[in-house]
Amino acid sequence: MLTRRRPNRIGLTTALVLVPAFADGQLRYETPPDPIPRIVAAPPLPTALVAPDGRRLALLERDALPRLADLARPELGLAGVRIDPDRHGPSRVRPFVGLVIRSLDGRTEVRAQLPSGTRFLYPTWAPDGRALALVAVEERGLALWVVDAASGRSQRLTGAEVNGAMPGVPYAWAPDGQSLWFLRVPPDRGPPPAPGLPLGPIVQETRGRAAGARTYQDLLRSPDDERRFDYYFTSAIARVGRDGGPVRSVGEPALWRRVRPSPDGRFLLVERVVPPFSYTVPLNRFGYELWVWTVEGRPVRRLAAEPVADAVPIGFDAVPPGPRQADWRADAPATVVWVEALDGGDPRRPSTVRDRLVAWTAPFEGQPAIWAETPHRIVRVLWGHDSLAVVITHWNATRTERRYWLRPDRPGSLALWLERSTEDRYGDPGVPLPLPGDSDRLRLGPNGQTLYLAGEGASPAGVFPFLDRVDRRTGERRRLWQARAPYYEEVVAVLDPAARRVVTRRESTNEPPNYMLRELPVNRVVPLTNFPDPAPEFRGVQRRLLTDRRADGLTLSGTLYLPPSYDPHRDGPLPLLMWAYPREYLDPRAAAQVAESPYRFSRPSGASHLFLLLRGYAILDGPAMPIVAQNGRQPNDTYIEQLVANAKAAVDEVVRLGVADPQRIAIGGHSYGAFMTANLLAHSDLFRTGIARSGAYNRTLTPFGFQNEERSYWQARDVYHRMSPFTYADRINEPILLIHGQADENPGTFPIQSERLYAALQGLGGTARLVLLPYEGHGYQARESVLHVLWEMIAWLDRWMRSSSGQTAQKIDNLPQRPAP
């Protein structure tokens, strides 16, 4: 395509995009100016998994963004889950492409000897830290592999027979690390069911039973869907040795959701989905049975049999009435633990006790034991030993978290440890750290009565992560380490009981995230990785923490980015894009807290708005948009007023600093940020234009709640109408760019939301552009799509922001669109 370039005041170039040529009447994917395509094409930095024995680090490498052809593979949406029917696995995942295993003493490093071009999912360490398992994504299915940690040699354990259709990791290590259990495509299964002629209409009926549900996508809709669901999600439970050997199935094929071996290796905890299926709720609300089996496949005890949960209230504190979070107690041979709601799962029902923790120990005779009862929902249990476990509860309505000490050897011994508001970032004590490779077992100190907490360390000066040790007996708390300027550094794992050695992930404004080995007693730091800067073009970007004050006195904050080489005295005010996302609060003090660090490494990836820095735009990233409960009302009761007040405070501050031209400020956001964007254009004149990606604009289409709004449309009709920018489309008198993935899977942002807002603006004579991305979901994955989105954003802002009158320095034709037939 043809472009013209002219230097701007800060040494960058501004591309004036002209209408590209059309071939066969089809608009082609566009590419933004250099160096953006090169940065987008760079692979992301590797992530690390610490081995359970604390001796090695697995570095997982991802490829650059997938191509559109990868997203265009066959896809089935069934029961709220999207799968690749040819591979019996998830259809929208980013696989890993490389695996490097490095010893923490720096002596050895090996690359996994996988076949060229292997892509894989779900890497997990063996319990002994001597091997990793992974699921290879092959052309006709998923296969289980194992990699030796010392040599890097790999072995294919199964054929392309792993069934990954059910959400979650489709396999589990046996406790001794010598074999793996997995969900297997039934070997004797026939071809997929062919669609048949309906025998009659599809009928649903309700008779006075309240069964409100938030909007879901990809639900079952017909008997044909039910047959396909049964076909693709049915598995056998199978076992294979770590060194290979025959695959052995146990039990009969069924809709097995998961299989988990007991810590002593004698039993299996298995869960299966049972009919009848639902057309109104997704898979995680279907009826199920929970069983304990022997490892030979012999049923020992049925723990639960629950019907479909299609009448759960819409509140965030609502849960299904039956057992949930069932799993093995991680520090005992064979004890199943689960949580039950005592209020029927309904937070509206008056009750002083909401949840109970229940346990049943082998040989699973008599009745299960009640270990604890709590006034809030139990969300997590961490295990230490017979005299130490941690129970964490939460109640969303009040944003209250409580943590308790529990002695498993003394049922009913629950003792309150602490209570806090989850909104209070400054008072966050940190989360208890588990053992590496085991998310349910606590990392305990040498005496077995201390544990470690890793927190983000939010403060008025920024975020400085820390590591603390707390004594369960005395309550004494000691800070062992905290990050210091000019670094942002967070704890990844504590390697030994005394916390002498810890792995951290460290970064700064100009240093990419890398993993470090910290020896705390001697304050010694040993780099474990040395990843290069993936986008050195951003080294000159200026970044600072910005604070401002709302008209009612509430302090707000955000991060201001200025282009490389920008000088305010020489270059003057710039066009600025404000990119934000509103959040609800009950406590105004929490809404005013600083949530960002000035020392993070900021390099854009994907369709990031930060790429606009290379085009000469200033960016105000994440300016606080708190929506706070006022005068005993719900936060959203004054959503519009507070949203506009937040935006005005941010605009006033960047104008006061002289970095932004008040006539050339744009607002943008993704998802709930897109919803915010349309509302600000409808209810204020603060912005020249807006960019709204993957948003929702008519809240009557999500009538049983959205975001953190728990009330239904019929309980808060005026709120739903006032918060819907679709209602006020006639007031959107600034240009707006709407972008949406045609396969958006997010429950609240159906693509029709953008289509209907665009149709309203078109009918009302507004100025808008609608871009629909084939095969894309809520976030954009394909390289072609990402580059085109960036091109659209740059072209749109260049069109409306390069001068205060909304015209570019040279005339630019209308942006391309599909020609009329």
N, C-alpha and C positions, 0 to 999 in steps of 0.2 A: 504494500500500500504506500501511498505518497504522503510524506511528511515534510514540513518545513520547520527549521529550527532557528531560534534566536537566543543569544545569551541573555540571562536575566541579571539582576543586580547582585546576586550572591554567587555568581560563577556557575550556575546550573543552566540547563537548557529546558526550554518549554516546547513540547511538541504540539503543533497545531494539526489536529487530526482531520483529514478530509474523508469524504465518503469513499469507501473502498469499492472495488469492482465486484459485481455480483456474477456468479456463475449459476446458470440454470435457476435463477430466481431465489437462490439460497444464500442467506447471510452466513459468512464464514466466521470461525473463531478468530478473534483478534489477539494481538500480542502487545503488551505495553513496551515502552522504550527501554533500552539498555540502561543500567545493568540488571534491571529487575528480573528478566527471564533467567539469567545465570544464577541469581540468588535463589529464585524459586526452584530451580532444577537441582540445587545442592542438597545432598542427603542431610537429614537432621543429625544432631549429635547423638552418639550412642547413650543408652541407659544401662544401669548396672544392677546386677543381682548378687548380693553377698551370700556365700555358701554357708550352710548351717554350722559347719565346723570352724568358720571364721578364718579359713586359710586361703580362700580364693575369691576372685571377683569375676563374674561372667558379664562381658560387655556385649550388649545386644545392638546390632546395627540394622537400621531401616534404610530402605531405598528412598529415592526421591519420590515425588508424588506419582501415583499411578496414572496410566493413560486412560482416556475415555473408554477404550475398548474393554478395559478391565471392569469398569462399572456397567458396561452394556451386556455382561454375561447374564444368562437366565437367572431370574430371581422370583421367588414365591413368597408372598406375605400370608402367613397362616397363624391365627391365634395371637396376633400382635408380635410375631417374630418373622424376620425376613431371612430367608436361607437361599443358598445356591443349591438347587435341586440336583445338579450333576455331581456335586462334591459332598452333599450331606453335611454342610457346614454353614457358618454365618456368611452372609453375602457382602457385608460392608465392614471389612476390617483391614487394617494396615499390617501386613505380615512383616516379620523380620527377614533379613536376607543374609546376615552374617553373625557369627558367634566367635568371640575371642575369650579365652579363659586365661586369666593372669593371676599368679600367686601374689599374695599381699606382701611377701618378703622381697618381691621384685626379682626373684631368681629365674622364674620360668614364665613363658607366655606361649600359648599354642592357639592356633586357629582350628575350629572344628572342621574336620575333613568330611564335609557334606558334598554331595554331587553338585556340580556347577549349576547355578540357577535355582537352587533350592530356596523356597520361601517357607517360613514356618511360623507357627502360633504356639502360645501357651508354654513357653519354656519354664521348667521348674527343676530345682535341685533335688537330688535324692537325699533322703534323711541323713546319710553318712557324708554328704558333700563330695563324693567321689565321681558322680556322674550327673548329667542333666538329661531330662526327657523333653521331647518336643513333638509337636504334631506337624508333619510336613504337608504342605498344600500341593497336591499333585493334580494332574489334569482331570482325572476321573474319580477323585476322592481324597480322603485324609488318611495318612499313615503315621504310625507311632514309631519314633526313632529314639535312640539313646546315644549320648556322646560321653566318652570317657574323659574325665577332667584332667588327668595327668598327661595323656598322649594326644587328645583331640580326635582319636579314632571314633568313627560313628558306625552304628549298626541299625538297619531297618528291622524292626521287631514284628511288624504286621504288614499285610497288604493294605491297599487303599480301602480299608473297611472300618475305620473309626467313624462313629456317628456323632458329629458335632452340631446337630440341629438344635438340641436343647441348649438354652443359654447356660454359659459357664464352661469351665474346663472339663472336657469329656473323659478325663482319666485321673487316677490318683495313685501315688506310690504306696506300695505295701510298707508297713512300718520298718521292716528290716532292710528296705532298699533293694531287695533281690528280685522283685517282680512288680508289675503294675496291673491295676484293674482299669478297665475302660468300657465304654459303651460301644457296641459293635453292630454294624449293619447286619441284620440276619442273613446268614449265608445262603439260605434257600428261598430268599424273597423273589417274587416274580417282578414283572414290569410294572410301572406306575399305573394307577387306575385311570382308565379313559373316561372323559366326561360322558355322562349319560343324559338322556332326555329326562326332564323332571316328571315325576309321577303326580305332581300337584303343586300348588303354590307354597311359598314359604310363609309360615304364619307364626307370629309371636303374640302372646297375650299376657296382660297384667291384670291382677284382681286386688287392688288396694294395698299391695305390699310395696313400700317405698324401696326403690333400688336405684337411686341416683348414682351416676358414674361420670367421671371426667371423660372427655373425648378420647377415644383410642383409634388407632389406625390398624389396618390389616387384620381385622377380626374375621372369624369364620362367618360365612354368609349363606352357605347352602350345604346340602348333603354331599355334593361333590367336594367341597372344601373339607368336610369332615373326613371323607375317605382319603384325600391327599394328606391331611394332617396325620391320620393314623399310619399311613404308608411311610412317610418320610421321618416321622419322629419315633417310630417303633425301633427298639434296640434289643440286643441280647447283652447280658452282663458277662464279660470275659476277662481272662487273666493271661498274661504272658510274662515269661521270665526276662530279667534284665539282660541275660546273655543270649536271648533268642529262644528258640524251641517252639513247640506247638502252641497255638492259641486254643485255650480251653474255655468253653462257655458253661455257665451255671444257670440253673433255672430256665424258665421259658421266656421267649421274647415278649416284650410288653412296652408300654410307653414309660420306660424308665427315665426319670429325670436326673438321678445321680446315684452314685455308688461310693461309699466311704468305708474303708476298712477300719476296724477298731485299733487303738494304739498297741494292743497286744497281738494283733494279727489273727485273732480267733473268729471274729464276727464281721459281718457287713451290715451297714446301715443303708437301706435302699428305699427309694421313694418313687412311686409311679403315679402317673396321671390316670384317672378313671373317668369313663363317661357317666352321665351325659355331658356333652360339651356345651359351651355357652356361645351365643352369638352377640353378647353384650359386654363381656369382659375378656381380657387376654389370658394367656396361658398361666400366668402366675396366680390367677384366681380360680383356676379349674379345680375340680374335686381331686383328691389324692388319697393314697394309702401310704403309711410309713411302717416299715417292717425292720426287724432284726433277723438276719439270717446267719447261719454258719457259713464259713468260707466254701463249704461244699455245695451251698445253695439250698440247704434245708431250712424252712421257716422256723424261727424260734418264738417270736412274739410279734403280734401286730400292735403297734404303738398308737396308731391313729387311723381313722377313716372319716374323712371330711368331705361334704358335698361342695359343689361349686359355690364360691363366695361372691355372689352377684348382688348382695344387698348391704355391702359394707358402706357406712356413711362416708361422705366426701371429705371430712376433716383430716388434717395431717396427723392427728393423734388417733385416728380410727385404724383398726386392724381387723383381719379376719378372726372369727371367734375361736378357731381351733388351735392346736399346737403350731408354733412357728419357731424358726431359727433352730431347728433340731440338729444336733451334731454330737459327736463324741466329746466327752470331757478330755481335753488334750493331755492332762498330766496323770491320768488313771488308766488302768488296763482296759476296762470295758464298761463305761458308764455313759448312757445316753442322757443328754440334758436338753430340755426345751423350755419354751416360754408359753404360757397360756394367759389369755385375757380373762379377767374376772368380772368385767363389766359388759361382757358380750362383744367387746371390741368397739363399743360406742362411747366416745368421750362425752356425749351429751347426757348420758345416764349418770345420776349422782352416785358416787362411790368413793369411799376412802381408800380402797385398795383396787388398783387397776390390773396389775400383772402379778403372776407368780412364776418362780423358777422351779422346775420339776426335774427330778433325776431318777433314773432306773438303772440299777447295776446288775451285771450278770450274776446269776443265771436268769434274771428277769422273771422272778417268781413273785407272788403276792401282789402288792400294789406299789406304784412309784412313790418316791418320797418328795415332800414339799420342802425345798431348801430356803426359799425366801419369798416374801410378798412385798410389793412396792406400790407407792401411791402414783407412780408415773410409769411410762412404758420402758421396759428393759430393751436396750438397743445393743448391748455388747457385754460379754463376759470374757475375762482374761484369767487364765489359770496359772497358778504357781505350784502349789502342793496342797496337802491335806489341810494345812492351817492358814492358807493364804490364797484368796482369789479376789478379783475386783469386778464388781457389778456396776455398770454405767446405765443410768436411766435418763430419759428426756421427756419433756412436756412442751410441745410446740406452742401451745396457746399462751404460755407465759415465758417462753424461751428459757426454760429452767433445765439445767443439767445437774444431776446428783451422782456422786460416786460413793460406793459403799465398799467396806471390807467384808469379806465373807470367809468363814471357816467351813470348807466342805465337810469336815469331819463332825461339825456341829450344826445340823440343820436349824434354821431360824436364828442364826448368830449374826444377822446382818447389822452392821454398825456404820453410821454415816461418816464418811471421810470428808467430803466437801460438797458445797452447793454453790452454783454460780450461774450467771446469765450467759447464755451462749452468744449474746450480742456484745458482751464486754471483752473486746480483744486485749485491752491492756491488762485485764485480770486473768487472762487465760493461763492456767497452771501448766499447760502442756499435756501431751497424751502419753500414757504408759507405753514404753517400748517393748515389743515382743522380741523373742529370739529370732536371729536371722533365719529366714526360710520357714518360719512357723508363726503365722499371724495371731494365733490364739494362746500361745504360751509366753508368759512374762519373762523378760530378762531380769533375773534376781541377783542381788548382791551376794557376797560370799557367805553371809550368815543366813541367807534365805528369808530375811525379813525386810530387806530394802529393795526398792525398785527404782527405775529410771524414767524420767519424764523429759520429753523433747517438745519444746514450744517455739512459737514463732517470735516471741519477744516484741510484740507491738508496743510502741511508745510514741509520745509526741514528736520525737526526733526521727522516727522511722521504725523499721522492723529489724530486730537483731536476734536471730534464733539462739536458743540456749539448751543446755543439758543440766538437769537437776537430779539429785538423789534424795529420796524421801524414805524415812524409816517408818514402817508400819506400826511399830510398838509405841514410839514416842511422838510421832508426827513431825519430828525434826526434818527440816528441808535444807539442803545445802546445794549451792550452785557450783557445779564442777567446771563449767566452761560457757562462754557466750561469745558470739561473733562480734567483731569490732570493725569499725570503718578502716579502710575503704572497701570492705568486703561484705557480701551477703553470703553466709555459709550456714548450712543446716545439717543436722545429724542424720545419717542414713542408717547406721547400725552401731551397736555397742558390741565389741568382739569378745570381751571376757567379763566374768562376774564382777571384778573390781573396777571395770570401766577404765582400765589403763590405756586401752587402745580402742579408738572409735574411727569409723569411716564417715567422712563428711563430703558434701558436695559444695564447692566454693566457686564464687564468681564475683566479678566487679564490673564497673561500667565498661571497661575495655578488655576484660579477660573472660573468655567463655567459660561456662560451667565445666569444672573438672573435679574428679574424685581425689580426696586426700586421705592419708592415714595419719591420724593425730595420736601422738603418745602424750597423754595429758600430764603425767607426773613430771616430765621434763620439758613440756611445751615444745615438742618437736613435731614438725610437719613434713611428711614425705609424700610428694605427688605420686598418685597411682596412674593418672592419665595425663595426656598432654594434647587435648583436642585443639585444633586450630580455629581461628575466627572464621566462621562460614560466610561472613559478609563484611569484610574490612572497609567497604565503602561507608559504613555507618560509624566508623571510629571517630569522626569529627562531629557527630551529632551531639548537641548540647542538651542536657537533661537536668531538671531540677524539680524538687518537690514544691508544689504551689499550694498555698492556703488562702482562703477567702472567707467572707462572712455573709451569711444570708441576712435578709432584711430583718428577720426576727431574732438575730443574734447567733444563730447556729453556725459553728465553725465547720467549713468544708475543706476538702483537700483533693488534689489531683496531681498528675505528673505532666509537666510541660516539656515538650520536645521542640528544639529548634534546629533547622537544617545545618549541615556542615558549613563552616566558614561564615555563618551569619553574624553580622555585626549590627546591633540595633541603631547605633549612631550613623553608620554608613548606609544601611539598607532600609531602615525605617520599618513601619508596620507591614506585616505579611498577611496574605490570606491564610486563614486558620480553619482546621477541621477539629471539631469537638466530638469525641467518640465516647459514648457513655452507656451505662446500664443501671437503671433504678433498683433500689433495694428498700425493703420495708423494715421499720424498727418500731419497737415499743418504747424504747428509752432514748430520748434525745441526746443524752450524754454519750451513748454508744455510737449514735449516728455521727457524732463529731470526731470520733477517733481516727487517727492516721492509720491507714491500712497498707501502705506501700513503703518499700525501701528505696532510698536514693542510690543504692549501690548495686542494683540488679543489672545483669547483662541483657540489653534489649536489642535483639536482632529479629526482624520480622520473618515470618514463614507463612506459607499458604497465602490466603487472600487478606493479609494484614493491612490495616489502614496506615501502618507506620511506613509503608513503602512511599507514601506521598511526601515524606521528608526529602526524598531524593528528587522530587519535582518542585522543590522550593516552597512547600507548605509548612506552616507550623502546625503542631498537633497538641491538643490538650487531651491527654489520654486518661480515661477513668475518672473524670471529675465527679465527685460524690453527688449522687442524686438521691439522697435519703427521703423516704416517705414515712413520716413519723406519726404515731398515734397521738392525737391531741384531744384534750378535754374529755377523756374517757371514751372517745370514739375509735373506730378502726382506722388504721393508716390510710386506706384507700378512700375514706370518706372525704378527704381533702387532697386527693391525688393531684388534680390539675393545678390547684393553687400552689402546692409545694413544688411541683415539677417546674413550673415557670419561675418560681422564686430561686430555686437551685440554679437554673440555667442563667438567670439574670446576674446572679452573684458571680458566676464563672466568667460570663461575658464582660462584666464590668472590670474584673480583675485583669484579664489579658489586655483589655484596652488601656487600663490605667498604667500597666507596665510598658506600653508602647510597642508590644510585639505583634498586635493584631489590629487590622483595619476593621472598625466596627461595621463597615458596609460589606465586608467580605469574610464573614464567619459562617461556616456550614455546620450542621449537626448531623450525626450519623450513629448507627448502632446496628447490632445483629440480634435477632430474636426479640427478647423483651426490650432491647435497645432500639429496635426498629419501631416497635409500638410506641416507645417514648418519642422517637423522632417525629412520627406523624402527629402525635399529640402536641408537641411543641410548635410545629408549623401551623397547626389549627388554632392554637390558643395564644400565640405570641407573634411578634414581628421582630424577634431577636436575630433571626438567621436569614441568610441570603438564599439558601437551598438546603436540601436534606438528602441523605442516602439511607435507605431502609432495607435491610437484608433479612429475609426469612422471618418476617414478622407476622403478627396477628393484629387485626384492626377492628374487628367486630366481635365484641365479647358476648353477644347473644349466641354466637356459634360455639362458645365454650360455656354453656349455661350452668354447669355444676362445679364451678371454680376454675381459677387460673393462677399461675404463679403462686404467690402466698395468700391469695384471696380464698378463704374457705367457705364463704357464704355462696349460696346458689343465686342464680338470676332472680328467682322469685322471692328471695329473702332480701335482696339489695338491688332491686330493679333500677333505681335511679343511679346507683354507683356504676352498674354495668353500662348504662347508656352514656353517662358523663365521661367514663373512661374510654369509650370507643371512638377513636378518631373518625371512623366511618360515619358516625352520627353527624359529625361536623366537617364532612368533606367539602362542603361549600365554603368553609372558612380557610381551607388550605390554599392560600394565594401565592405561595412560593413554589418553585419547581422541586419536584421530588423524584428521585431515582429509586424504583422498586426492583429488587432482585430476589428471586426465589428458586429453590430447587424443585423440579417437577416431581421428584420422588421423596419429598420431605416426610420423614417418618416421625417427627416430633408430634406428640398428641395434641398440642395446642396450636400448631401452625400449619394447618392444611394449606396447600398452594392456593386454594380458592380464596383465601384471605387477601392475598396480593392481587389476584385477578379481579375481585369485586371492588377493592378500593380503586384500582386503576379504571375500571368501568365507570365508577361514580365520578371520578375526576374528569374522565373523558366526556361524560354526559353533561357535566357542570361547566365545561370550558376551562378546566384547570390545566396546568402544565406538568406532565408526568411522563415517565418512560418506564416500561415494564420489561424486564429481562427474565425469561424463564430458562433454566438450565436443565437440559435433558439428562436423565439418570442420576441427578444429584439429590442428596438428602438435605438434612437440616444444615449441616456443614458441608463445604465444597471440597471435593477430594481430587478429581481428575485434573491433571496438569493443564489441559486445554481450558477447562472451566475456570480454574484459578487465575490463569493469565488473562482470560477474557474479563473476569470480574474486575481485576485490577485495571485493565484497559478502560472498562466502562466507568469506573470511579474517577480515574485521572481525566478522561475525556469530559465527563460530566462537570467536574469541578473547574477544569480549564474553561469550559464553556460559560459557566455562570459566575466564576470568581476571579478571573484574571483582571477585571477592572471593576470599579465600584458600580458601574452602570450595568454590569452583568454581561458585557461584551469582551471578547478577547482583543488583544492588541492588533491582530489582523483578523479579517473576517473569517469565520468558520462556518461551514455549511451545517445543516442539520445532521445530527448523529445518525448512523445507518440504522435502518429498520427493514423488516421484510417487505418487499414491494407488493403492492396490491395485485391480485390475480388479473 
